[in-house]
């Protein structure tokens, strides 16, 4: 979770990621940010996020992103 | 059958009446029959193309679904982790073959009908023997229904949509007549949720839909069709109309295209609302955008999200791109290196968007210019942040208005490639605004010689104010004005009547006008 927070902070350091649950809905993260985030997660956590998982529900909050990463880590 | 014709108005009235007379479970058959009738009235050959697209997508998606369900049963029996991985990869490879086959057939038809001439004539021109592929029949709305179908295939492949077993339901999704001319490019999951239900719309949504249809016709017939004449005059005789005339053309075309495209979408969504069918919004106050990225989140939204979901994301996160991203970060530094792959994907997406709009260099350059502006503004973002950190202009209303105007004119200038249809002429004309601006154009009556008289300028001015006020209401409240009006039957009736009267009295038809097809129908 902390590694993902660090990546997000690098993208936008003026967001409270503990409380914000509308990162996509409020357009805080745009498509450029999402792609950068996915590439960073691949690089730092070695988790590949497939395009079909790139939906608003999975990226609206730090918690949702962490849950997605955990789900994909456990997937065979 | 043009959307803007007496026949179409009679047609939608009949469809809505028959739709509600029928029992709920048969209502989607009415829409299917109406949609096929609509395509047949345009040209019976449309049906052949639709049949090929429909049958292949339907059949291949059922195979995809079959492979997935078979695999999910078989994988439970495999205990070994490595073998499970291997099995999954094999299933994925098999699925990819059928997905690619369906997509290639759909896009192949689109490519042949729309781009064969462009490709052949440009390639043969390289060998000094320009050849043309003429007389290719282009099916009605092929770009729109192909994109709808491809999104369905890809969603089934990804497992985010279920394959439809009923062939005719898929045909209705592909051919749904209000979307035939210019979209929106609906997704299966969104449109199918209400398309086959046959539910009653409810009084308020029906009233709101009705107002929206009249509002759409008002925008198309009173404003857009009226502006066709001066915009054509100014851009066809570009040698005579330079400098300040180009500025006028930018303003007029911005208004014409907005009213034409959003007017058509209002008619489409209005009809759907009357039928109790939910269709995605395609525009949310695009001219209130403060930068180009925001503009593309508000203009032709369903096209933008299609390109993002099916090209930009898959391309950007593909193994090759992620590998390239790692390499570029190690060679070019973390900050710029990680943006390289995003820009490559963005470039390809805008190239594709340009090509989607038409087989011509002006559209390709249009797409690439959008890419260049987005890339520059992305690169300048740290500078903007520093600037705003120091001067605190973000909260000032006048600065917001400045940003909106800046985006409006920037997009307006790029958009002129649509009108001039010639890249060098467009750049020369845009350049003339800065080199040979003649103020007297606005005072010596020259503007009265381009197809609009003084009364029409006043009418267009009043319409612009009305459009602005209605948009401002939405901007300030987050609600559409018609939602408020549709709460009262009397107000709804009065509003529809007023819009109808204005459209009849001030509509641009009759002598000197030719009721035109929607601009986006050509894409």
Interface residues (C-beta under 8 A of the other chain):
Chain A: X27 X30 X31 X32 X34 X35 X36 X38 X39 X40 X42 X43 X48 X49 X50 X51 X52 X54 X55 X76
Chain B: X81 X84 X85 X88 X158 X159 X160 X293 X294 X297 X308 X309 X312 X313 X314 X316 X317 X319 X321 X322 X325 X326 X329 X338 X339 X341 X342 X345 X346 X378
